[in-house]
Amino acid sequence: MGAKRSLGRSFGWLWAAYAVSAFGTRLAFDAFPMIAILVLHAGPAEVSVLAAAGLAVGAVVAVPLGPWVEFRRKRPVMVAMDLARFVALMSLPAAYALGRLGFAQLVVVSVIVAAADIAFRAASGAYLKSLVPPRDLLVANGRFESTTWTTTLIGPPLGTTAIGLLGPMVTVVADAVSYLLSAAGIRAIGGGEPRPARTAAPRLRAGGLLEGWRYLLAHPTLRPLLFNTVLVNALIMAPAPLLAVLMLGRLGFAPWQYGLAFAVPCVGGMIGSRLAGPLVARFGQRKVMLASGTLRACWPLGLAFVGPGVAGMVLVMAVELGLITCIGVFNTVYATYRLEHTATDQVARALSAWTVTAKAATAALTGLWGLLAGITGPRTAIALAGLFLLATPFLLPRHDNAPSRERKPAPVAT
């Protein structure tokens, strides 16, 4: 029923813009690590540094952007961030064609893309809350989540095949063009967008973003949800470069096999995102969020046992299918819950603080896991991440003691 409901023309353009940029991003699945490994011949430590540095510095660069986004029209911000990512990504094939591509440029571009992504997410979250009625937020988030996993299912196999046929930069170009098309789609939404009222003098430094953190940390259920999602995402992403090195290097998987192993299980995300609505209708939002959040922590340990050949691919696919199905349910429910329980005048700052925290934590753990892999080996480091994940469900909110939607949390001081 919810999947067929029309949310209007404006949402249709926003959804289309998201779909094309998501497809471009998934087409370039792990493009930077693959370029570092296959073109620059980087090892595990360098690949981890690339992933960590881009996230960490991008998060720092993005710190002033949350307060800046809060008091500006959201659509122009989203268009500007898409264009910034287009220009940054196109610099890579240009440098490669001239024989000047280096590791430092990969890091700089990853920083720009990460910072622009944080600002875009903050603006798009606030814009979605103003665009869609509260009763339709779960449906809207379900469509975004389903699109994410659909493009992840299709994109990586096509991308890795294209790299094999056309060279390492083809997917980077496609990703860049997708941001250009996304900007055009957002512009096509049209209509007026009122400028947000300024509740205080604008703060363009960290002080403004601190309001977002104070808001989240003062909230009885957003606080544990923040801690849980940040830690889970970091522990899933930190060993990802090590798994790429293990599979593409020591275990001898071809790039297309690596892409296929992670693409096929994404059907689970499509299933999970569609199940979220019916599950919430039957069991309630909190129970579904708790159950799916717990189950998603149980799968990644299995990746430590991946071996060569068909058996190794089957193992990766099975683990990822279980993980991604649970994530598809959880992400749809938690994204809706987060928007419902965040005051309208705090959305951009709260989402910016959330994303900065997530990226900084992922960067820190990615760097740490790279060092750990240098001491213990990639397989042991992957296993340790899986073991730590088993403890994360204890951080999920156990009681629905959040303020009601009618009675918002007390505003933080400005």
Long-range contacts (C-beta under 8 A, 24 or more apart in sequence): 2-138, 2-139, 2-142, 2-277, 3-139, 3-142, 3-143, 3-274, 3-277, 5-136, 5-139, 7-132, 7-136, 7-139, 7-140, 10-131, 10-189, 10-190, 10-191, 11-131, 11-132, 11-140, 13-185, 13-186, 13-188, 13-189, 14-124, 14-127, 14-128, 14-131, 14-185, 14-186, 14-189, 15-143, 15-144, 15-147, 16-185, 17-181, 17-182, 17-183, 17-184, 17-185, 17-186, 18-124, 18-144, 18-147, 18-182, 19-147, 19-151, 20-178, 20-181, 20-182, 20-185, 21-82, 21-178, 21-179, 21-181, 21-182, 22-147, 22-148, 22-151, 23-151, 23-154, 23-155, 23-178, 24-155, 24-174, 24-175, 24-176, 24-177, 24-178, 24-179, 24-181, 25-151, 25-155, 25-175, 25-178, 26-151, 26-152, 26-154, 26-155, 26-156, 26-159, 27-155, 27-156, 27-158, 27-159, 27-162, 27-171, 27-174, 27-175, 27-178, 28-155, 28-159, 28-171, 28-172, 28-174, 28-175, 29-152, 29-155, 29-156, 29-159, 29-160, 29-171, 29-259, 29-262, 29-263, 30-156, 30-240, 30-244, 30-258, 31-159, 31-168, 31-171, 31-172, 31-175, 32-106, 32-109, 32-110, 33-241, 33-244, 34-163, 34-168, 34-244, 34-248, 34-255, 35-92, 35-101, 35-106, 35-168, 35-169, 35-172, 36-103, 36-106, 37-244, 37-245, 37-248, 37-249, 38-168, 38-255, 39-96, 39-101, 39-168, 40-101, 40-102, 40-103, 40-106, 42-103, 43-245, 44-241, 44-242, 44-245, 44-370, 44-373, 44-374, 44-378, 45-370, 45-371, 45-373, 45-374, 46-103, 47-241, 47-244, 47-245, 47-370, 48-241, 48-242, 48-366, 48-367, 48-369, 48-370, 48-371, 48-373, 49-107, 49-367, 49-370, 50-103, 50-106, 50-107, 50-110, 50-241, 51-110, 51-237, 51-240, 51-241, 51-363, 51-366, 52-362, 52-363, 52-364, 52-366, 52-367, 52-370, 53-107, 53-110, 53-111, 53-363, 53-367, 54-107, 54-109, 54-110, 54-111, 54-113, 54-114, 54-363, 55-110, 55-114, 55-359, 55-360, 55-362, 55-363, 55-366, 56-359, 56-360, 56-363, 56-364, 56-367, 57-107, 57-111, 57-114, 58-110, 58-111, 58-112, 58-113, 58-114, 58-115, 58-117, 58-118, 58-359, 59-114, 59-115, 59-118, 59-355, 59-356, 59-359, 59-360, 59-363, 60-360, 61-111, 61-114, 61-115, 62-114, 62-115, 62-118, 62-119, 62-352, 62-355, 62-356, 62-359, 63-205, 63-206, 63-209, 63-356, 64-204, 64-205, 64-206, 64-208, 64-209, 65-115, 65-118, 65-119, 65-122, 65-352, 66-118, 66-119, 66-122, 66-208, 66-209, 66-212, 66-348, 66-349, 66-351, 66-352, 66-353, 66-356, 67-202, 67-203, 67-204, 67-207, 67-208, 67-209, 67-211, 67-348, 67-349, 67-352, 68-119, 68-202, 68-204, 68-208, 69-119, 69-122, 69-123, 69-126, 69-348, 69-352, 70-122, 70-126, 70-196, 70-208, 70-345, 70-346, 70-347, 70-348, 70-349, 71-195, 71-196, 71-198, 71-202, 72-195, 72-196, 73-193, 73-194, 73-195, 73-196, 74-123, 74-124, 74-126, 74-127, 74-130, 74-193, 74-348, 75-123, 75-127, 75-186, 75-187, 75-189, 75-193, 77-119, 77-120, 77-123, 78-120, 78-123, 78-124, 78-127, 78-183, 78-186, 79-183, 79-186, 79-187, 81-116, 81-117, 81-119, 81-120, 81-123, 82-116, 82-120, 82-179, 82-180, 82-182, 82-183, 82-186, 83-179, 83-180, 83-183, 84-112, 84-116, 85-112, 85-113, 85-116, 85-117, 85-176, 85-179, 86-176, 86-177, 86-179, 86-180, 86-183, 88-112, 88-113, 88-116, 89-113, 89-172, 89-173, 89-175, 89-176, 89-179, 90-173, 90-176, 92-169, 92-172, 93-169, 93-172, 93-173, 96-168, 96-169, 97-169, 114-359, 117-355, 118-352, 118-355, 118-356, 118-359, 119-352, 121-351, 121-352, 121-355, 122-347, 122-348, 122-349, 122-351, 122-352, 122-355, 123-348, 125-339, 125-347, 125-348, 125-351, 126-347, 126-348, 126-351, 128-339, 129-339, 129-344, 129-347, 130-344, 134-340, 134-405, 137-336, 137-339, 137-340, 138-276, 138-277, 138-280, 138-332, 138-333, 138-336, 139-277, 141-331, 141-332, 141-335, 141-336, 141-339, 142-273, 142-274, 142-276, 142-277, 142-332, 143-273, 144-335, 145-269, 145-272, 145-273, 145-276, 145-328, 145-331, 145-332, 145-335, 146-269, 146-270, 146-273, 146-274, 146-328, 148-269, 148-273, 149-266, 149-267, 149-268, 149-269, 149-270, 149-272, 149-273, 149-324, 149-328, 150-266, 150-270, 152-262, 152-263, 152-266, 152-269, 153-263, 153-264, 153-266, 153-267, 153-269, 153-270, 154-263, 155-263, 156-259, 156-260, 156-262, 156-263, 157-256, 157-259, 157-260, 157-263, 159-259, 160-255, 160-256, 160-258, 160-259, 160-260, 161-256, 161-259, 163-255, 164-254, 164-255, 164-256, 196-345, 199-345, 199-414, 200-414, 208-349, 209-349, 209-352, 209-353, 209-356, 211-346, 211-349, 211-412, 211-414, 212-346, 212-349, 212-350, 212-351, 212-352, 212-353, 212-354, 213-353, 213-357, 214-412, 215-342, 215-343, 215-346, 215-349, 215-350, 215-353, 215-409, 215-412, 216-350, 216-353, 216-354, 218-409, 218-410, 218-412, 219-341, 219-402, 219-403, 219-409, 220-397, 220-401, 220-402, 220-403, 221-341, 221-397, 221-399, 221-400, 221-401, 221-402, 222-338, 222-341, 222-342, 222-350, 222-402, 224-395, 224-396, 224-397, 225-334, 225-337, 225-338, 225-396, 225-397, 226-354, 226-357, 227-395, 228-293, 228-392, 228-393, 228-395, 228-396, 229-334, 229-358, 230-354, 230-357, 230-358, 230-361, 231-361, 231-392, 231-395, 232-293, 232-296, 232-297, 232-389, 232-392, 233-358, 233-361, 233-362, 234-358, 234-361, 234-362, 234-364, 234-365, 234-366, 235-300, 235-365, 235-385, 235-388, 235-389, 235-392, 236-300, 236-323, 236-385, 236-389, 237-362, 237-365, 237-366, 238-362, 238-365, 238-366, 238-368, 238-369, 238-385, 239-300, 239-303, 239-369, 239-378, 239-381, 239-382, 239-385, 240-366, 241-366, 241-370, 242-369, 242-370, 242-373, 242-378, 242-381, 242-382, 243-303, 243-306, 243-378, 243-382, 245-378, 246-306, 246-378, 246-379, 246-382, 247-306, 247-312, 247-316, 250-378, 251-306, 251-307, 251-308, 251-312, 252-308, 253-308, 253-312, 253-313, 257-313, 260-313, 261-313, 261-316, 261-317, 261-320, 262-316, 262-320, 264-317, 264-321, 265-317, 265-318, 265-319, 265-320, 265-321, 265-323, 265-324, 266-320, 266-324, 267-321, 268-320, 268-321, 268-322, 268-323, 268-324, 268-325, 268-328, 269-324, 269-325, 269-327, 269-328, 270-328, 271-325, 271-328, 272-324, 272-325, 272-326, 272-327, 272-328, 272-329, 272-330, 272-332, 273-328, 273-329, 273-331, 273-332, 275-328, 275-329, 276-328, 276-329, 276-332, 276-333, 277-332, 279-329, 280-333, 285-333, 285-336, 285-337, 285-400, 286-397, 286-399, 286-400, 288-329, 288-333, 289-330, 289-333, 289-334, 289-337, 289-396, 289-397, 290-393, 290-396, 290-397, 290-398, 292-326, 292-327, 292-329, 292-330, 292-333, 293-326, 293-330, 293-334, 293-393, 293-396, 294-393, 294-396, 295-322, 295-326, 296-323, 296-326, 296-327, 296-330, 297-389, 297-390, 297-392, 297-393, 298-322, 298-389, 298-390, 299-323, 299-326, 300-382, 300-385, 300-386, 300-389, 301-383, 301-386, 301-387, 301-389, 301-390, 302-386, 303-382, 303-386, 304-379, 304-380, 304-382, 304-383, 304-386, 340-405, 341-402, 341-403, 341-405, 341-409, 343-408, 343-409, 343-411, 345-411, 346-411, 346-412
